[in-house]
Amino acid sequence: MTTPQLAERDTRTVKIVRGACPHDCPDTCALQVSVQDGIAIKVQGDPDHPPTHGALCTKVSRYTERSYDPTRVLTPLKRSGPKGAGQFTPCSWDEALDSIATRLKAIAARNPEAVLPYSYAGTMGLVQGDGMAARFFHRLGASLLDRTICASAGGTALTAAYGGKLGMHTEFFAESRLILIWGSNSIASNLHFWTFAQQAKRAGAKLVCIDPRRTETAEKCHQHIALLPGTDGALALGLMHELIHHDWLDHDYLARHVEGWPALRERALQWPPERAAAVCGISADDVRQLARDYGTTKPAAIRLNYGMQRVHGAGSAVRLVAMLPCLTGAWRHRAGGLLLSSSGWFPPARNDAWLQRPDLLAAVHGERLPRTVNMSTIGDDLNREATAAFGPRIEALVVYNSNPVAVAPHSGRVVQGFLRDDLFTVVLEHFLTDTADHADFVLPATTQLEHWDAHTAYGHTYALLNEPAIAPVGQCKSNAEIFRLLAARMGFDEPCFGDSDEAMARGAFKPDWVDPVRLAAQGWVRLNLPDAPFAEGGFATASGKAMAAEQGVAPDHVPNHECAAATPELAQRYPLAMISPPARHFLNSTFVNVPSLRAAEKEPRLEIHALDAAARGIASGDTVRVFNDRGSYLCKADVSVRARPGVVNGLGIWWRKFGINGTNVNELTHQQLTDMGRAPSFYDCLVDVAPAAAA
C-alpha cells in the first residue's frame, strides 16, 4: 500500500486534522494531518504550537509512510510455526478474541497474577497507553508492571530533589546566556529544544555539551566535555567544590529555599577538581572552567536528559546535578534552572482515577494487592519458577506499546523466556517486530492517524488532543477497543468498559485545568504555570524546599556496576566501556522497519576510537564481534572521533532480525538496576571488540 501523491489529487478538497505525536520524545509535537478522500497525504508540525513551531523530525514527518507501509499487520494472526519463527496464519477477530479470553480465564481462575501486562511508550497517549488497558488488568487482578525501562531513575531522583518531575519551560532556554546540554543528543532526540538553544547561541550564549560521545549536538556546541560513562555525579561534585571555593553561591537562596545544604557542602568539599577529573577521565582545567562559566554567567540553564541516568549511580548523579541551579540561584530567572522532565506538572490536570480505574482492583479482589514485576528484569522473571517470594510463574504475557525482545536488557535471557512453550503471549502491534515473532496471537493495532487520544508531555507544559484523521486501515482496531472487546468476552460488565475512545480522550483532563472547548478547537492548551516556577522556592516537597540531603546524608558519586573501580578483574578481561545511544533515525526500536529510515542508518554500527581500533587491528567497515560474558554481537566498525578512547558506542536499537547474526546491542547489556528508581543500567557495560574473522 502506498500513499497517494498530493500532485495527483484535487487540492481544494484537502482537510486538516489536528493531532499529536505519540512517541517517546520530550517534544510531543502538535500535528496537522492533511487528508484527502479519506487518505492521509501529509503530516506537518503545527506552526501555532509554540514548542513545535511548525517543524517535525525526520522520523515523524514520514508518518504516512509508516501508516501505509505494505508490511503492516492488517488482520489478526495466529501462530502456525515454532515460537520465534514469525510464522502465522490470518484468523478472524472473533476467533482471536475468543481464544485469548478462554486462555486468560483459565489462567486467572488459578491465579490472575500469572498474567502480566507488558507495555511502555510505543504511544504516550492517555487513552491508547494505559486507559482502557489499565481498567482491564485492574479488573482481572493481573500482576502490576513496574515501568522502569527508560526514565524511572532520573524521575525518582528529581522527585527526591524537587518533589516532582518538574523544571523549566523549554521556550525560555532561548533567553539563557549559558546552556549545559548534559547527557543529551538534542539534535536527534529533542529537536525543538535545540531550536531554542540555537536562538540563544545566536544571541551570544555559550553552549556546552557533556556527553561521553561526540554527538551531532556536541559538534555544534562551543565546548564538548567527553567524560567517562557513569561519572556525571563526580563532575557535579567537582563543580560544586569550585562554586563553594570561589563563593559563586546565592547564599540567600540557599538559606531560604534549600534543605540539607550543610551536608551537601561537606560532601562537595571532598571533591576538588583533580579528584573529579581523575574519575571522569577529563582535565582538572575542564572542571575549573566549567564551574567558572556556570558560577558567573546569568541566567544559566541545564538541559539534563536521560542518557546520563542509565548507569548504577544514576539517581545520585541526577540529584547532584539538580542541586546546581539551587547553589547559584539560577532558579530566580525564567531562563535559568534545569529541565529533565516537565511531566510532573500534569498530574493535577489529568483525570487518571477515571481513566485507569484502580478502584476496580479493590472492588473485585478486595485488599489483595497483586505483585509488581519490574519490566527491566523481564529476562530473568520469565524464566523464574513459582516461589513464595516471586509468586506464580508467569503463564501469560500481553504486550502492547513495546518490543521487549529488542529493547529489554540481556536480550538473550529475554528470548529464552519468550521461547517457553508454556507461555501464552499476545502482542498488539503494527508490524511483526522481534517480539511479535514470538507471539501466539498478534492483534493489529491502529496508528496515531487512526484513533482518538489525549497527551501530556515531558519536555513542555502543553496538553494535546489527537483526533483520528483516517479510518482504521484493514481490520486494525485501537488498543482501547481491543481491551474493550476482550473485557466483554471475559464477562466484565462494569459500565466503564463501554466508554468510547472519544469520550475517554475528551475526558482525560480536568476542565478546571484544561479548557475542553479550547482543547477541541485548538488541539493544545498550555497549563497555567508561572514562568519562573521556583524563583521564590515553592518546590513540591513537604517543606517547600529543594532537598540537598536525606537525613543529613548528601548524595555521592556511585561507581558503575562494571568498571575498573568496582570490578577490576572484569575490567581486565573487558577493557572497553560501551554505551548504546539511539541511532539518529530510530526512536528506541520504532521506525527501524521503515525502509527509508533504515537505509539512512545503513547497518548496525559500533563507533570506536582510532587508538582502540588500531590496538585490535580493526578498520572502518570491518565486521567486528562485540562480546562479554553475556553474549556477542556482530556489527560494522566505524572508526570515528565520535568515540572517546576506552569507550565504544553501539548504536541502537536495531531489531534483532535485522542484525548480522540475529542479535542486537542488548545481547550484551545486563539486568542490574540503578541506585534509585529500580531502572536498568544500559550504559554501564564492559565489553571487548575483535575482528569477526578472529572468532
N, C-alpha and C positions, 0 to 999 in steps of 0.2 A: 504494500500500500504506500503510495507516495502523496505528498502534499501538493495540491494544485497550485500552479503559479499565479500570482496576482495579475500578471500581464495577460493571462488568458481569460480573465473574468471581468465582469462589469463592475467597476469600482464604485458606482453610485449606490450599490446595494450592500456595501460593507458596513457591518455593525461592530461597534466597540464594546467589549465586555470587560468589566473590572475584575481583577483578580489579585492574588498574592503568591509570591514564590514560596513553595512549601519546604524547601530544602534546608539542611543543617548548616546554616550560614548566618553570621550576625546581621546581615543586611536586610533580610526579609523584605524583598523589593515589592513595591506596588506595581502590578502588571496591567497592561492594556492589551487585550487579545482581539485581533481583527478577525471577524468571522464573515464568511460569505457562503450563502446557500448551504448552511449547516456545517461548513468546513472551516477549521481554524487555519488561517493563511499566514499569520504573523503574530509574534509575541514581542512586545516592546515594554520598556520601562515607563512608568507614569511620570511625565515631566513636572507635574504639580506636587508630587510627593517629595518633601524636602530631602529625606535620606537617599531616595532613588534618583531624583532629578533627571529622569529620562534615560538613564544608562543601565544596561544589563551586562552581566558577564558573558563570556563566550559560550558557556555551557547552557545557560537558561535562554539566551537569545535563539538557540536552536531547539527550543522545546517542542515545536511542532514535529521536528524530525524524530523526537523520542515518542510522541504520542501516536504517530502514524508509522512507526517502524514495522517493517514486514515480519520481523521475528517476534513481535509482541504476542503474548498469550491472550487469546480471544475467546477461549472456551474452557470449561473445567476439564482437567486432565487427571487421569487415574494411572498410577504406576503399573507398567506392564513388563518391566525388566528388573534386574538386580538394583538394590539401593545404590545410589550414586551414579548410575549409568545414564540417567536422564532419559529413560525410555518410558513413554506414556502413550495412552490412547485417549481420545476425546470421550467425554461422557456428558450426560445431561446435568443440569443443576439439581434436579430432583434426586438423581442417583448419588451425586456427590454429597449433598446436604444430608440425605437420609443415612448414608453410610457413615459419615462423620459423626452425626448425632448419636447413632446407635453405639459406635465405639466409645465416644466420650461418656455416654450414660453408663455403660458397663464399667468403665474405669472409675467414674465418680461414685458409683454405688459402693465400690471397695474403699476408696479414699480419694476425694476430689483433689487433694494436694498432689496426687500423682500426675495431675495435668499442670503444665507450665506454659503460660503465655511468654513469648519472647519478641520484644519489639523495641525499636528505638526511634530514630529521627528520619526515617525514609520520607515521612511527612511530619512537619512540625505542627500540623493542624490540630485544633482542639476537638474537632469532630471526628476526623478520619484517623487521628492519632490514638487518643485514649478517651474517646467519648463513649460511644456505644460499646466498644470493646471492653472498657473498664466495667460498665454495667453488667455485661455478660459474664466476665470472670468473677466479679464480686458475687453475683447471684449463684454461680457454680460453686464457689468456695475454693477455687484453684489456688495453687501457690502464688505468692506475690513475687514480682520481679524487681530486684534492686537495679535500677537503670543507671549504671555507673560508667559505661564504657568510654565516655568522652570527657565529661566536664565535672564530675562529682567531687574530685579532689579540690579543684580551684573553687568550686561553688561552696563547698563546706568551709574552706579557709576564709573566703570572702565573708561568709556569714559569721564566722567567729570574729573577724576583724570589725566589720561594719554592721552586723546584724542582719544582713541580707545580701543578695547578689545585686548590688547597687553601684551606680557610677555616674560618670559624666554623660551629657548629651553629646552624641557624636558630631553634631554640626559645629560645636564650639571649638573643636580642635583647629578649625580654620583660623582662629584668633590666637592660638598658642605661639609662644616665642621659642620654645624648646619642646620637642616631642621625642620621647623614648618609645620606640616600637619594639616591644620586648616579647620574644617568642612568637612572632607572627610574620608570615609572608603575606602582607596585606594586599599586594597586587594580585595575588592568586586567590586569597581566601577572605578578603574583607575590602573589596574593590571600592566601595563608596566611602569608607573611612579614608582610603588612600587619596581620593579626590580632595577631601578636606585637608589632609596633610600636605598635599601639593599646593593648595591655596596658601597655607601657612608658609611653606617653603618659598613661594614666590614673593611673599611679603617680608622675607628675611629671617624666618625661623630656621633653627638648626634641627636636623633630623638625625637621630642616632638609632641604629638597628642593633639589637642584642640578640644573637642567634648563633648556634654552632655552625649553621650552613650559610654560605654566601648566596642568599636568595636573590631573586629579581628585585625584591624590595631593598635588601642590603646594598645592592649595586647603586641604587638611586638615592641613598641617604648620604649625608656628609661624612658619617663615620660608621664603621661596622666593627663591633666587638664580638669576636668569634670565641666565646667561652666554651668550655667542655660541657657536654650534656649533663644535666643534673646539678650544676653548680650555681644556679641563679641565686639561691639563698645566701651563699657565701659572698657573691658580688653585692647583694643588697646590704649585707652587714658591713662590708668594706666601705660602701658609700656612706652609710650611717656614721661610721667611725670618723670619716673626714668631715661630715656635716657638723658633728659634735666638736671635733678638734679645732675647726675654723669658726665655730659658732655661727654657722649658716642655718640657724634654727629660728622658728617662730615660737618664742617662749610663752607668749600669751595664749596661742592656740593650743600648745601642749598642756598648759596648766588647766585650761577650761574645758578642753574637748577630747583629751586622751587619757585613758586609764591604764596604769601599768607602765608608764614611761620610765620610772627609775630602773625597773628590771631590764627593760629593753636597752636603756642607755648602758647599763653594766655589761650586757651581752655584747653590744656593738663595740665597746672599747677593747674587747678581746680580739677584734678583727682589724688590725692595721692593714693598709693596702698591700704590704708584702705578703701577708698570710692569705688574704683573699685572692690575690693574683696567682699565688702558687697553686691553690686549689682549682681556680678557674682556668688555668693554662693561658693567662694573658699577662701583660706587663703591669707592674705597680703604677706606672705613669698613666696607663689607661684608667685605672681606678681613680687616681687623684684628679685627672682632668674631667672625667665624667661627673665626679662629685662636685667639682668647682662649677661646671656648667649648670648642674641641677640646683645647686645651692644659691647661685647668684643670678639666675635667669627667671624672670616672672612675666607672664604666667608660664609655668612648666607643666606638661601633661604626660601621662604614661598610658600608652595603649598596650595593655597586657593581654596576651592571648593564650589559648590552651596548649600550644606546643610545649611550653615550659613546665607544664604540670603533669606530664606523662612519665614521671620518674618516682623513685621511692620517696624522696623528700619533697614531693610536690606541694603538699599542704603548707608545710613550714615555709617554703620559698614564697608562695603566694601571700601568706600573711606578712612576711617581711617586706616584700615589695609594696604591699598595700599600705604599710606604715610610712613609706617615704613622703607622700604628699601631706601627711599629718605633721611630720617633723618640720617641714618648711612652710606650712600654712598655705600650700598650693590650693587647697580647697576653697580659700576665700574668693577665688576668681572663677567665673564660669568657664574659662578656657584653661583652668588648672585642675589638677586632681588625677583621677585614674578611671579607666574603663576596662574591666574584664568582661562583665556581663551586666546588662540592664534588665534581665528577666525578673529580678526581684521587685521591680516597680509594679508588676502586673497583677500579682495575686489578689489584692483588694478589688481589682476591676473584673476579675474572672469569676464566672458562675460555676466554679468547679464542683461544688457539692451536688448541684443539679445535673451537671454534665456527666459526672462519673458515678454518682450514686453509691458511695461507700457504705451507706446505711443498709443496702441490700445484703451485705455480708452478715451483719449482726441480725437482721430480721429473719434470715433463713438458717443461719448456722450458730446463732447465739453468741456467747462470749469467746468462742474458739477463734483465735487469730491464726490464719494459715502461716506456714513457714515462709521465709523470704529467701530466694535463690539469687545470688549475685550473677548478673549476666556476664561479668568478666571472667568468671571461673566455670563457664558452661562446659569447657572441655573436660575438666575433672568431674563436674557434677553429673553429666550424662553417663559417666562410667562408674558412678557410685552405686553400690548395693544399698538396700534399705538398712538403716541403723536407727537406734534411738536418738542419736544426736542429729542426723541428717533428715530423718523422716523416711517416707516411702520412696522407692526407686521411681525415677521419672519415667512414666509409661507413655505419655502423650505430650507433644510439643506443638504449639500453634504459633507459627512465625508470621509476623506482619511488620512491614516498615523496617525490615532489617535483613541482613545477609550474613548471619553469624559464621558460616563456614569460611567465608573470605575475611571477615573483619575481626573476629574474636582472636585473642592471643593464643599462642601454642596451637595452631590450627591442625596439626597432626592429631592431637588429642580430640579436638572438636570433630574432625572427620570420623575418628574411631567411634565416638558416641553416636553420631548420626547414622552410622552403618549398622547399628544394632537391629537385628531382625524383629525384636520385640518392642521397638519404639515406634509408636504411631505418630507420623509427622504430617501436619497440614501447613501449607505455605500460601499466603495471599501475595500475589506478585504481578508485575507487569511483564517480566521476562523469565526465562529459565536460567536463573542465577546458579551459582555453585550450591547454594542452599536448596533451591527448588529442585535441583537434580536428585536430591536425597529424599524428596517428599513422597508420601503415599498418595496425597491429593494436592494438586496445585489449582487454586481458585483465582480466576482472572480479575484483577482489581482495576479500578479507574485511575486515570492520572488526574493531575490538578485541573486540567482543562474540562473535566467531565463531571465534577461534583461540587457540592457546597462545602465550605469550610470557613473557619474563623482562625485568625492568627495573632499571636503576640510576637515579640522579637527579643533577642538577647544582645543586639547591637544598637538599638534605638528605642524610642518610647512611643511608638505608634501602634495602635490596634488596627487590624485589617480584616476585610471581608473578602472571601473568594466566591464568586458566582460561577456556575458551570457555563462555559462558553459553547460547548457542543454536547450532543447526546453521547452516552457511552458507546464506545466503538465495540463492534462484535457483541458478545454476550457479557461484557465486563460489568461488574457491579462495584459500588463503593464499599470500602471497608465497613462502614456503618451498616449498610444494607445487608452485607454478608452476615454480620453478627446478629442483626435483627432477624434474619431468616433462620439462622441457627438457633436463636433463642426460642422461636416458635416451635421448632422441631424438638427442642429439649423440654418443651412443656412449660416454659417460663411465661406466665400470663400477666405479669405486672404491667400496668399501663405505660410505664416509661419505655418499654420495648416497642411501642407504637409511635414514638416521636420521630418525625421525619428529619432527614438531613438538614433541610432548610430551616425547620423550626429550631434545631439544635444550634445551627450556625448563627441565626438571628438572636438566640437567647444566650449565647456564650458569654456575653459581657453584661455587667450590671449597669442599668441605664443611668444611674446617678454618676457613674464614672465615664461611660462611653455612650454618647447620644446615639440611639439606634437610627434615628432619622438621618443624621449627618453621615453615619457609617454607611447606610444603604445608598445614599446619594453620591457620596464622595469616594467610598471604598476604603477610607482610612480616617482615623481620628487620633490626634495627639493627646496623651494623658496630660492632665493639668498638674504639672510639677514645676517647682522653682528652677530657674536657670542654673543657679549655683546651689545644689541641694544641701551641701554641708558647710556653707560659708560661716554659719554660726553653730557648728556642731549639728546636733539633732540626728545623730546616727540611729539606726533601728535596733540598737542593743538595749538591754534592760536599763542601763544607766544613761543612755543617750550619748555615750562617748565611744570613740573608737577604742578597741581593746588591743593594747600592745603586749599584754601578757595574760596568762591564765594562772590564778592563784599564786602570783608572784614569780612565775617562771615564764621567761620570754622564749619565743621560738629560736632555734639554732639551725645551722646547716646540717642536713641529714644526707650522708653519702648514698650513692646508688646501691641497689641490691648487688649489682655486678660491676665492680670497679677494683682498681688496684688496692685502694684503701680497705675495702670491705672483704674482698675475695681475691687475695694476691695470687693464690695458686691458679685459680680460674683465669685471671688476667694474664698469666704467663702463657697459658695454652691458647687463649683467645684474646690477643692484644688490641683488637680494634673495637672501639665503641660504635654501635650502629644506632642511628635514628631512622625513622621511616616516615618522613613527611609526605603529604599527599602530592601526587603528580598534579601539575597545574591544570590540566584539562579534565580531571576527575574530581568528584566530591565524595570522599570516602570511597565506597565501591559503586556509587551511582555514576552513570554516564560511561562506564567502561565499555559497554556494549554498543555505544553509538559510534558507527564506523568513522565519521569524520573526526571525532574527538580522540578515538583510539589511534587513528592514523597520525594525528598530531603528536601523540606521545611515542609512537613508533613501536616500542617494545619495552618490557621490564628492564630497568637500568639500575646500576649501582654506581653512584658517584664516589670516586676515590682520589685522594691527593696523589700527585706525581711521585712524592717520596715513598709513600706506601705501595704504590703500584710498581715502581722500579724495584723495590726490595723483593717483590713477588713475581717479577718477570711478566707483568701484565701491561697490555697496551689498550688504548681505546678501541672498542669494537670487539674485543675478545669476549668469548663466553666464559664466565667465571662461576665458581662454586663458592657460595657464601655459606658458612656452616658453623655449628656449635653442637653441644651435646643433645639438643632437642631435634635437630634435623639439618637439612641442607636445601639450598635454593639456587637454581641456575638462572642467571640473567646476563645482560651485556654490561661490560665495564665502560664507564665514562670517566676517563682520567681528566679531572676538572678542578678548577680553582674554587668551585662551589663547596668542595670538601676541605676541611682543615686537616692537618696531619693528625693521625691517630683516630680519626672519626670517618666512618663511611655513611653514605646516605642512600638507603634502599627505598626508592620512590614507590609509593603505593597509592591506592590499594587495588592492584590488579586482581581480577577474578582468577582463581586457580586454573580454570580451564584454558585461560589464555597464556599461562606460564609455560616456559620452555619444557619443564619436567612436571607440569601439573601441580605446582605449588606456587605460593606467593610469599612475600616477606614475613608474614605471620607464622610461617613454619618455624621461625627462629625465636620469636618473642615468647615470654614466659607469663605465667599466671599469678606471680607475686603482686601484691597490692601496695598502694601508696600509704603514706603515714596518716593521711586523713582522707575521708570520703570513700574508702574501700574501692578505689579506682585502679585500672590496670597501669602497668609501668612499661608501656610500649617502647619508650625511648631510653630504657635502662636495660641494655642488652649488649653483651660481649660476643664477638664473632671473630672468625678469621676468613681470609679470602685466598683462593688459589685458582690458577687456570683450570678450566673444566677438564682439559685433556689430562691433567695430572691425576684426576680421580680414576 
